[in-house]
Amino acid sequence: MARKSIEKAILDAVSDIRLQALGFEAIGIWVFLMNLIREIGTDGSVTFGFGRAPSLADVARIRFGMSETELKTHLETHCVTQLLAWDDATQTLSYGPDQQPSRRTLANRLNGAKGGRPPKNRVTERTDPAQRNLPPMAIKGGKSVTECKTHAPIAKAKADNDSYHKAKLVAPSAAEIDAVFNRIGPKAFDAAGFDPARDLQNWSAARQWAADGLGKGMTPDEIERVVVAEVSRIAERQRSKGKPAPHMGYFGKAVCAAIAAGVIPEQPKTFAQQVAERDWEEATREWVRAGGAGPQPALADYAAKAAA
């Protein structure tokens, strides 16, 4: 919506006979839908269940306290009156014709994307007033005489494309990113302490973390440990301050920095591993007290014993 605020559009629509005929409840739902497009939409439209937008069922349950069928009924009603545009096949909600940008606005956006209109009076060497009246100054002999070579030309170093080839080798595919995203997304959501019944189950920010981790050469298990550790740390810090994180995107900068640093937390030890290490440490202390008599205890032996 170009050069027109959502607040002004809502105030203008209050006097619209089409909206008044629907009743106060429909007016409130229309206002919420307009704000929803502004909040999570792009270029005046939002497609539910795609990208960062939640599904229509989640929006109906959390924002409106109704079922998906009831919300669809309201959307179809507003679509008939052209107060909003709703496409049930693609689950796309957009502004109505009255709120869409004008053709002139769209043309200005297209021209701006191409670089805009060039300046009318560009200052060049030919048109610069400071140089217009200066006579040309000839130099006897030209460049071949005045140029002085003080040293031999430096040969250009051979281009090193190893980094480029390595980057191409480790570039993850879309299927690999999706697999890691589907694995770490729910776990990061749980580590953040969000309530599935009250908060939108939207962890689309984890897709970038999956791509960064795979591009860094990490395994899915290592990416999961880095993400869960960093999200848990920040979530605990914010809860101690009484300001819990509002959404998954809040952790984006810290998680990306942790992946770039490449510091991977240790894998949590199982109960059997903890028992094996405790027995091995006790046996090692006894071996030291005995003056090193006999073979030195090996951790692998105790780990195998605990696993059995």
Sequence and secondary structure as in RCSB ss.txt:
>XXXX:A:sequence
MARKSIEKAILDAVSDIRLQALGFEAIGIWVFLMNLIREIGTDGSVTFGFGRAPSLADVARIRFGMSETELKTHL
ETHCVTQLLAWDDATQTLSYGPDQQPSRRTLANRLNGAKGGRPPKNRVTERTDPAQRNLPPMAIKGGKSVTECKT
HAPIAKAKADNDSYHKAKLVAPSAAEIDAVFNRIGPKAFDAAGFDPARDLQNWSAARQWAADGLGKGMTPDEIER
VVVAEVSRIAERQRSKGKPAPHMGYFGKAVCAAIAAGVIPEQPKTFAQQVAERDWEEATREWVRAGGAGPQPALA
DYAAKAAA
>XXXX:A:secstr
 TT  HHHHHHHHHT HHHHTT HHHHHHHHHHHHHHHHH BTTEEETTSTT   HHHHHHHTSSS HHHHHHHH
HHHHHTTSEEEETTTTEEEE TTTS  HHHHHHHHHHHTT    SS   TTT HHHHT      TTHHHHH    
S          HHHHHHHHH   HHHHHHHHHHHHHHHHHHTT  TTTS    TTHHHHHHHHHHTT  HHHHHH
HHHHHHHHHHHHHHHHT    SGGGGHHHHHHHHHHT        HHHHHHHHHHHHHHHHHHHTTS S    HH
HHHHHHH 
